[in-house]
Amino acid sequence: MRYAGEKKCNIWVAMALGILSLFLIFVVYPLVLILYKSVLTQDGSLSLAYFGKFFARKYYWSTLVNSFKVTIVSTLLAAALGLVMAYVLRSVRIRGSKYLNILIVMSYLSPPFIGAYAWIQLLGRNGFITRILNNLFQVKLNGIYGFAGIVLVFSLQSFPLVYMYISGALKNLDNSLNEAAESLGCSAVQRVFQVIVPLVMPTMLASSLLVFMRVFSDFGTPMLIGEGYKTFPVLMYSQFMGEVSTDDHFAAALCVIIIGITLVLFFFQRYLGNRFTYSMTALKPMEAEHCTGLKNVLSHLFVYLVVLIAILPQLTVIFTSFLATGGGSVYTGGFSLDNYRNTLFSKNNNGAIFNTYLFGLCAIAVVVVLGVLISYLTVRKKSILTNILDTVTMFPYIIPGSVLGISFLYAFNSKPFLLSGTALIIVISLSIRRMPYTIRSSTAIIGQISPSVEEAAISLGCSETKSFAKITVPMMMSGVLSGAIMSWITLISELSSSIILYTSKTQTLTVAIYAEVIRSNFGNAAAYSAILTLTSILSLLLFFKLTGSNDISI
């Protein structure tokens, strides 16, 4: 949108150039450097030897196969479970559905590795449920470690994302189509597979691809419960951060491989979105009906059981955080507040809590300010420059967090950009990681604001920048704040980039939890996890308060 008398070189062009420069420095430059390092040998010559090394040895390329196996199975299970849960809760009147919806969202917001830690407490070799089963059936179970455990954690932690997307699609579905199929003699099962599923298939594919990308790039869960089943992100982390046989150049080659895979997935998602997306107008929206008999009983049992299993990790970490431990690793059976005393009131331990809130608030401030400016520039000031800016700002959405962390250490570990080891590099990485989500939500909000509102203010003598600050921003603020809260929840749960960039002085809650679990200090790990879970719950309740809704369907 360009106004009469507006100069081509104005404050908006300068702002777009400034923001683009920041992304070139903190996104493009590290990625170019990691690409260069992947083809640079120890003697300084250019070669593809590191890529050949990866594909020549089964030990390396088998981790990629393992990642695809885990990701495909987890995505299929999450998609199936999310579809069934969304349909049941939209079609059958379930008691307490409002609170069940909140619990499902809560189960998604915690990091997957916390779920892995909680399931170790439940189904590990000495887990609570494992001991019961061993005593009851006189067997010796080996726990959930390996492929099955990784799939269990990822499936239960990812299905809420599919649920939220499909629930939103079902909200816009015209139920008259379902009724027409019923009048033509279709049974309930036939209507689901021939009417409902085809209508929500584009949404299910899009959400499944998001799950696929998230699961494929996660390394925290396989590190904790994978044991001998090593995945590609674990290999990449160990090559860069391992205690022995580390190789920076080989790690860079692994980063390039995973970037290539995620790029293909991203463009495949965009293709499916453009190819299969269509609009539906719900003239007669789908409403939950009161059921009786066996259908009602089975629906309630299924929904309650799935929600209970999904939320069980959060309940477990909260419960175990109050258990007394001997030496921090063995639960003695009694209750105590020692775990919270160690984490909240110990100078050596409470720094992670303070850092999480401090870094998170700083990052959210950056995300909100830049997100609003970028969305305004790309919607209202369309040009070649803003189109480039829009494309570059989407890169962090594609890049796995561990790759971003490694690229940051490559790029900012020497002068003139010596940032490694500082709190600033943590804040920048958190901001970069969550920026695309806020940009997309802000872009959608600006698209709903008519340009005539700003034009009217300018015609009355208001400058364009003042119109933006006094009119556009306040109109966007409610949506921006609710989006910022959701970004905050995912931001404080970030592990993959923080664990590569942190030092003893810049440790965050997620890093502290991971480190305590690795050291088998389960008491402190449970207390840290409970604090993070409680923070996410309070943030989610604040989101519902601001939006005036208990539904977070997408």
Disulfide bonds with the S-S distance in Angstrom:
none
